[in-house]
């Protein structure tokens, strides 16, 4: 479908070690999760597809929209990273009502890759394996028709003490996702399965996966492709982000939690005043029903 290439960027340390001479002439950028925590625009401001997880949909969507409104990033599409059909997963039902412009990653993309979808379902059901956000983005790029996919910042979480290119222990993010430190330390991701999944995509969908980071562990499995002649005119300028730039997830107002019902546990945890307000609202509702 696309003549362009896709640049899929995870948030691992190798994102800061891109060999920019390896970038294709024309490409779209895929980013995910807390990519805006970065101190520099490692791949510029334009984001073709920004991916988020349902567990923090309320906060992440609010953050992405604010980033776009503030012109800190230009985000064209927002995709929810999902691996189950909405009809069989109750917690996802109705999210389109509140977030009509979020694209469903499963319905629109993953489900269209029949062989890969079966591969994922089998490995999840019988082996408990899940792909990471980076591999999910690659699969979506394949479903969209991109044939040449360049990778940066996917480091397989090999160093649990240095898993990200940025400091992810931000105050709001820890409130929203307090388990992140333990999950990273305990190794929630399976490097071998990620590699297996990427190989499966290459072998079954006639695509090329190429590393942009020669020093990364990723390049050991998917090597860099060097041009015969280096084009210095393509030199990429890395821009520092201003001090006031958003580098933490944003927490929306109480109303967003109460109306949607999403992440109520987070809502209660981060704000004791909000918790009292929530109880008061429930009490008023009970009195209204009794009346």
C-alpha positions, -999 to 999 in steps of 0.1 A, spaced: 0 0 0 28 24 9 58 34 -10 71 50 22 91 31 48 81 29 85 104 39 113 93 20 144 107 34 176 106 18 210 118 37 241 149 17 248 184 32 253 194 26 216 170 54 206 198 78 215 222 58 193 206 61 159 228 62 128 208 88 110 226 82 77 207 49 76 173 66 75 153 61 43 145 91 21 108 90 29 93 74 60 65 76 86 73 74 123 56 51 148 59 59 185 44 43 216 34 48 253 56 74 271 77 84 241 73 120 250 94 115 282 124 119 259 146 149 265 153 154 228 133 149 196 152 118 185 129 113 155 114 148 152 79 160 161 59 143 134 43 110 145 22 91 120 9 66 146 11 69 184 2 37 203 -13 35 238 -24 8 262 -59 4 275 -48 4 312 -39 41 310 -62 51 281 -78 80 300 -45 96 310 -25 88 278 -52 100 254 -54 133 273 -16 136 272 -14 128 235 -41 153 226 -24 180 248 9 173 231 -7 178 197 -26 209 208 6 225 222 25 217 190 50 197 210 43 168 187 22 164 156 2 132 161 -18 121 131 -33 88 144 -38 73 178 -40 35 181 -49 13 210 -27 -17 213 -52 -46 217 -50 -83 210 -86 -94 217 -118 -89 199 -141 -63 215 -170 -87 214 -152 -112 238 -135 -86 261 -160 -67 282 -136 -41 296 -129 -28 261 -166 -25 251 -177 11 247 -143 27 246 -151 41 211 -179 61 226 -155 82 246 -126 81 222 -141 79 187 -109 89 170 -88 61 185 -81 34 160 -86 -2 173 -53 -19 167 -68 -54 167 -99 -49 146 -83 -27 120 -48 -42 117 -38 -73 137 -70 -93 128 -62 -87 91 -29 -106 94 -46 -140 96 -15 -161 100 1 -138 125 -31 -135 145 -33 -173 147 4 -173 157 -3 -148 185 -34 -166 198 -16 -200 199 14 -187 218 -7 -168 242 -31 -197 250 -5 -225 252 27 -207 262 16 -175 279 36 -154 255 28 -118 246 45 -95 221 58 -61 233 46 -27 221 76 -25 197 66 -57 179 30 -47 180 39 -15 161 58 -36 135 28 -58 130 5 -28 124 30 -14 99 29 -47 81 -9 -47 80 -8 -11 67 13 -23 38 48 -10 47 75 -33 33 106 -17 47 106 -13 85 134 4 103 138 -1 140 153 20 168 149 18 206 138 -18 207 164 -34 231 144 -64 245 147 -50 281 180 -68 284 192 -44 311 165 -41 338 183 -12 354 185 7 321 154 -2 302 145 32 288 162 61 270 147 84 296 139 85 333 105 68 335 102 73 373 81 105 368 57 115 396 24 113 378 34 81 359 42 63 392 9 73 406 -9 60 375 12 29 371 29 21 404 38 -15 394 61 -4 366 93 -7 386 86 -42 398 73 -53 364 105 -42 346 127 -56 373 110 -90 372 112 -92 334 77 -92 320 89 -94 284 102 -124 265 131 -115 242 130 -148 224 94 -146 216 97 -110 203 125 -122 179 104 -152 169 74 -129 162 95 -106 141 109 -135 121 74 -148 115 64 -115 101 94 -113 78 90 -149 65 52 -147 60 46 -112 47 76 -104 25 89 -75 45 124 -62 55 132 -54 91 163 -33 95 181 -18 125 190 19 127 212 14 157 245 -5 149 254 -8 186 221 -22 197 214 -58 206 186 -57 181 211 -53 152 226 -87 160 193 -103 148 182 -77 123 214 -60 109 217 -25 96 217 -19 59 243 6 48 240 26 16 267 23 -10 273 60 -8 265 81 23 243 111 15 254 138 39 226 161 27 202 138 47 219 148 80 193 147 108 193 176 134 184 165 169 165 192 187 165 196 225 131 198 240 124 230 260 123 230 298 86 235 299 78 206 275 55 178 288 77 150 301 53 132 324 18 117 318 -10 141 325 -38 134 350 -72 146 338 -99 163 360 -122 143 382 -151 145 357 -133 123 332 -129 95 357 -165 97 370 -182 99 336 -162 71 319 -157 49 348 -122 41 336 -93 38 360 -114 45 390 -88 27 412 -62 52 399 -86 81 405 -90 70 441 -54 65 447 -40 97 434 -64 121 450 -79 117 485 -101 147 479 -113 132 447 -120 100 466 -143 118 491 -160 135 462 -166 101 445 -181 87 477 -204 118 480 -215 114 444 -224 78 449 -243 86 481 -263 113 463 -271 88 435 -283 62 461 -306 88 477 -319 98 443 -327 62 434 -345 56 467 -365 88 463 
